[in-house]
Amino acid sequence: MIGALLRMPWEIVRQRMLAGLHQRGFTDLVPAHLTVLQYPGPDGQRPSELAARVRTSKQALNYLLGQMEHLGYLTREADGEDQRSKRVTLTARGHAVIQGIREIVREVETEWEAELGATAFAQLRQLLTQLCTTASTTPPQPPAAHER
């Protein structure tokens, strides 16, 4: 059930992000746009790199980028290193959204720290950081014969 225990708080954070962004006037954003905006953000990335990082197809990502470009959050400009490629650039509106997300996440962290206590929250952060480091450097193992 570790997956659910990790997913459920993340879903709460995403809901709070979207609600908080709507309160800040970014009412045209939908949950799918948060995928593009997730840390560390899309600024300076090639769409293909961003699609790989957020684990979505290039087609799906380009659809979202097109929506967000139309809404004024970003632009796609020619890549100076590779004329066949583009780079995502956040507009002032896009940077304002990223700032809003950071503020909202800090609010959630402050609330959770108050709920759990400073020591427990610091331990949670340390354990999650350790888990992320371990999980990103450990290659996936095939299932044991009895699990197949």
LINUR-V396466 format. One record per pair of residues at least 12 apart in sequence whose C-alpha atoms are under 10 Angstrom apart, sorted by the first residue. I is the first residue (numbers start at 0). GAP is how many residues later the second one is. D is the distance in Angstrom with one decimal. If there is no record, write none. Layout:
i-><I	I>
gap-><GAP	GAP>
d-><D	D>
This chain:
i-><5	11	12	12	12	12	12	13	13	13	13	13	13	13	14	15	15	15	15	15	16	16	16	16	16	16	16	16	16	16	17	17	17	17	17	17	17	18	18	19	19	19	19	19	20	20	20	20	20	20	20	23	23	23	24	25	25	25	25	25	27	27	28	28	28	28	28	31	31	32	32	32	32	32	33	33	33	34	34	34	34	34	34	34	34	35	35	35	35	35	35	35	35	36	36	36	36	36	36	36	37	37	37	37	38	38	38	38	39	40	40	40	40	40	41	41	41	41	41	41	41	41	42	42	42	42	42	42	42	42	42	42	43	43	43	43	43	43	43	43	44	44	44	44	44	44	45	45	45	45	45	45	45	45	45	46	46	46	46	46	46	46	46	46	47	47	47	47	47	48	49	49	49	61	64	67	67	68	68	68	68	68	70	70	71	71	71	71	71	72	72	72	72	72	72	72	72	72	73	73	73	73	73	73	73	73	74	74	74	74	74	74	75	75	75	76	108>
gap-><122	96	88	91	92	95	96	17	20	21	24	87	90	91	16	85	88	89	91	92	14	17	80	83	84	85	86	87	88	91	12	13	15	16	82	83	86	12	85	80	81	83	84	85	75	76	77	79	80	82	83	72	73	76	72	45	67	70	71	74	40	43	38	39	42	44	68	29	32	28	31	32	34	35	30	64	67	15	16	18	19	20	21	26	29	14	15	17	18	25	28	29	32	17	53	57	58	60	61	64	15	16	60	63	15	59	62	63	58	47	49	53	54	57	12	23	32	45	46	47	48	52	31	32	33	44	45	46	47	48	51	52	32	33	35	42	43	44	45	46	31	34	41	42	43	44	30	31	32	33	39	40	41	42	43	12	14	15	18	29	38	39	40	41	13	14	37	38	39	38	12	37	38	14	23	22	26	19	20	21	22	25	22	23	18	19	20	21	22	16	17	18	19	20	21	22	23	24	14	15	16	17	18	19	20	21	12	13	14	15	16	19	12	13	14	12	12>
d-><9.5	9.3	9.9	8.6	7.1	7.2	9.4	7.8	7.7	9.7	9.7	9.5	9.8	9.1	8.2	9.3	7.2	8.2	9.5	8.0	9.2	8.4	10.0	8.2	6.0	8.9	9.2	6.0	7.2	9.3	7.3	6.8	9.5	7.8	10.0	8.5	9.3	10.0	9.4	7.7	7.9	9.1	6.5	9.6	9.9	7.2	9.6	6.5	7.2	9.9	8.2	9.7	8.9	7.6	9.7	9.9	9.1	9.5	7.6	9.6	9.3	7.6	9.5	8.3	8.7	9.8	9.7	9.6	7.5	9.5	6.6	8.4	8.7	7.5	9.9	10.0	9.4	9.8	9.7	10.0	6.7	9.4	9.2	9.0	9.0	7.8	8.6	9.7	7.4	7.7	7.6	7.7	9.1	9.6	9.9	8.8	10.0	8.4	7.1	8.8	9.9	8.2	8.7	9.0	9.9	8.8	9.5	9.4	9.2	9.9	9.0	9.7	9.5	7.6	10.0	9.8	8.9	8.9	6.3	7.4	7.5	9.7	8.3	9.5	9.8	7.9	5.5	4.9	5.5	9.2	9.1	9.0	9.4	9.6	9.2	9.3	5.6	5.3	5.6	8.1	9.6	9.6	8.4	5.4	5.5	7.8	8.7	9.6	9.7	8.0	7.1	5.8	4.5	6.1	9.5	9.6	7.2	7.0	8.3	8.7	8.4	7.1	6.7	6.9	8.5	8.9	8.9	9.2	9.5	9.7	9.8	9.8	9.1	10.0	8.4	9.8	8.9	9.5	9.6	9.1	9.1	9.6	9.3	9.7	8.8	6.9	8.7	6.7	7.4	8.8	6.0	5.4	7.4	5.3	4.2	7.9	8.9	8.1	6.7	5.5	4.2	5.0	8.4	7.9	6.0	8.9	8.2	5.8	5.2	6.4	7.0	9.5	4.6	6.2	8.8	7.2	8.6>
